[in-house]
Amino acid sequence: MTTRTPSNNTANTAKRPAVSDFDPADRAHQTTKFATSYGPWALVTGASAGIGREFVRQLAASGLNLVLASRNQNRLESLAEELTHRYGVAIRTVPVDLGNAGSTEGLEEATADLEIGLLVNNAGVETHGAFLKSDLDRENALLQLNIVRPMELAHVFGQKMARRGKGGILFVSSTLAYQPVPYFANYSSSKAYILALGEALHFELNKSGVDVTVLSTGLTDTAMAGNIEGFDFGKTPMPMMDVEPVVRTALKHLGRRSFPVP
Ligand SMILES: NC(=O)c1ccc[n+]([C@@H]2O[C@H](COP(=O)([O-])OP(=O)(O)OC[C@H]3O[C@@H](n4cnc5c(N)ncnc54)[C@H](OP(=O)(O)O)[C@@H]3O)[C@@H](O)[C@H]2O)c1
């Protein structure tokens, strides 16, 4: 675990996001609302790549300090270095395999001295193919990462937020959550669980001052989407989305809607 704080020099010269990064109204909403409602620290799981990496970038641009959690320490460190320099925020990296039982407690310990105002439950894996031919260990591992860990993290950090009377939790689901999907049976079922959990908590935690939103994204241009062999996405009616508008949609609706679909 390492923590980078901006040097005086960096803080003075650090750039806030280019105006073109966000719609001006969204930016104003983000920077003011985020600092007061979801600061001073946000915890992002699956921060090293794809959608999680873009969450980290946009949240740093909003001025939040960040805890980055995923397995690949080198990628976390280089992202931390880049963002501390660019945005003048503090960043702690926590290399962790969230597939492991006990990793929730590890993450809680690694952040015990920080006020986590926003949890982004993003880390996930997918499996696909004929269910009966799939590897049972991989399917079980998917459930640990996609279901058990987000539930546990929401429980642990949600309690702390509720005690403070403010905070936010963002779950990352999928448009595959809205219907059973043959050949993605376990993955789509895991995302249906996350959608249901998040929508229930959106209602339940509201009276504690904790905002809960579930991002249900469609096909998004990341390594995960790129690694699905045997599927020609050019033949589907779904366009591949960039991570930037997907994450922007999630952050725009945090505290406003329960399940935005970009
Ligand atoms: N891309 C899409 O089309 C799409 C569509 C709908 C929903 N989603 C959802 O969006 C989320 C992010 O997916 P993505 O497309 O950005 O995938 P990605 O590019 O493959 O990134 C996955 C992230 O999760 C981390 N991760 C994977 N296994 C982990 C583990 N055991 N412990 C800790 N971290 C782990 C990876 O980092 P390390 O390798 O460093 O651990 C990486 O940072 C997932 O929940 C996914 O289900 C994606």
The ligand as a MOL file (V3000), in Angstrom:
LIG
                    3D

  0  0  0     0  0            999 V3000
M  V30 BEGIN CTAB
M  V30 COUNTS 48 52 0 0 0
M  V30 BEGIN ATOM
M  V30 1 N -17.0250 -3.5790 -20.7700 0
M  V30 2 C -18.3140 -3.8440 -20.8980 0
M  V30 3 O -18.8450 -3.9920 -22.0190 0
M  V30 4 C -19.1920 -3.9160 -19.6590 0
M  V30 5 C -20.5730 -3.9290 -19.8580 0
M  V30 6 C -21.4090 -3.9960 -18.7430 0
M  V30 7 C -20.8420 -4.0120 -17.4710 0
M  V30 8 N -19.4890 -4.0100 -17.3100 0 CHG=1
M  V30 9 C -18.9830 -4.0590 -15.9320 0
M  V30 10 O -18.0800 -2.9930 -15.7100 0
M  V30 11 C -17.1470 -3.3450 -14.6840 0
M  V30 12 C -15.7460 -3.0250 -15.1730 0
M  V30 13 O -15.4850 -3.8160 -16.3360 0
M  V30 14 P -14.4670 -3.3810 -17.4730 0
M  V30 15 O -15.1450 -3.5620 -18.7670 0
M  V30 16 O -13.8320 -2.0870 -17.1330 0 CHG=-1
M  V30 17 O -13.4080 -4.5800 -17.3270 0
M  V30 18 P -11.8120 -4.6020 -17.4380 0
M  V30 19 O -11.3260 -3.6100 -18.4060 0
M  V30 20 O -11.4980 -6.0440 -17.6290 0
M  V30 21 O -11.3550 -4.1350 -15.9630 0
M  V30 22 C -11.6650 -4.9260 -14.8600 0
M  V30 23 C -11.0600 -4.2980 -13.6110 0
M  V30 24 O -11.3530 -5.1680 -12.5060 0
M  V30 25 C -10.1320 -5.5160 -11.8730 0
M  V30 26 N -10.2010 -6.8830 -11.3590 0
M  V30 27 C -10.4510 -8.0230 -12.0550 0
M  V30 28 N -10.3830 -9.0890 -11.2420 0
M  V30 29 C -10.0790 -8.5990 -10.0090 0
M  V30 30 C -9.8420 -9.2030 -8.7410 0
M  V30 31 N -9.9150 -10.5340 -8.5680 0
M  V30 32 N -9.5590 -8.3960 -7.6760 0
M  V30 33 C -9.4650 -7.0630 -7.8340 0
M  V30 34 N -9.6750 -6.4470 -9.0000 0
M  V30 35 C -9.9660 -7.2020 -10.0650 0
M  V30 36 C -9.0550 -5.3810 -12.9440 0
M  V30 37 O -7.8050 -5.0410 -12.3810 0
M  V30 38 P -6.5850 -6.0520 -12.0540 0
M  V30 39 O -6.4050 -6.9380 -13.2400 0
M  V30 40 O -5.4620 -5.1020 -11.7810 0
M  V30 41 O -6.9900 -6.7840 -10.8140 0
M  V30 42 C -9.5700 -4.1550 -13.7080 0
M  V30 43 O -9.1500 -2.9860 -13.0600 0
M  V30 44 C -17.3760 -4.8340 -14.3980 0
M  V30 45 O -18.1280 -4.9640 -13.2100 0
M  V30 46 C -18.1640 -5.3110 -15.6050 0
M  V30 47 O -18.9720 -6.4030 -15.3120 0
M  V30 48 C -18.6470 -3.9560 -18.3720 0
M  V30 END ATOM
M  V30 BEGIN BOND
M  V30 1 1 1 2
M  V30 2 2 2 3
M  V30 3 1 2 4
M  V30 4 1 4 5
M  V30 5 2 4 48
M  V30 6 2 5 6
M  V30 7 1 6 7
M  V30 8 2 7 8
M  V30 9 1 8 9
M  V30 10 1 8 48
M  V30 11 1 9 10
M  V30 12 1 9 46
M  V30 13 1 10 11
M  V30 14 1 11 12
M  V30 15 1 11 44
M  V30 16 1 12 13
M  V30 17 1 13 14
M  V30 18 2 14 15
M  V30 19 1 14 16
M  V30 20 1 14 17
M  V30 21 1 17 18
M  V30 22 2 18 19
M  V30 23 1 18 20
M  V30 24 1 18 21
M  V30 25 1 21 22
M  V30 26 1 22 23
M  V30 27 1 23 24
M  V30 28 1 23 42
M  V30 29 1 24 25
M  V30 30 1 25 26
M  V30 31 1 25 36
M  V30 32 1 26 27
M  V30 33 1 26 35
M  V30 34 2 27 28
M  V30 35 1 28 29
M  V30 36 1 29 30
M  V30 37 2 29 35
M  V30 38 1 30 31
M  V30 39 2 30 32
M  V30 40 1 32 33
M  V30 41 2 33 34
M  V30 42 1 34 35
M  V30 43 1 36 37
M  V30 44 1 36 42
M  V30 45 1 37 38
M  V30 46 2 38 39
M  V30 47 1 38 40
M  V30 48 1 38 41
M  V30 49 1 42 43
M  V30 50 1 44 45
M  V30 51 1 44 46
M  V30 52 1 46 47
M  V30 END BOND
M  V30 END CTAB
M  END
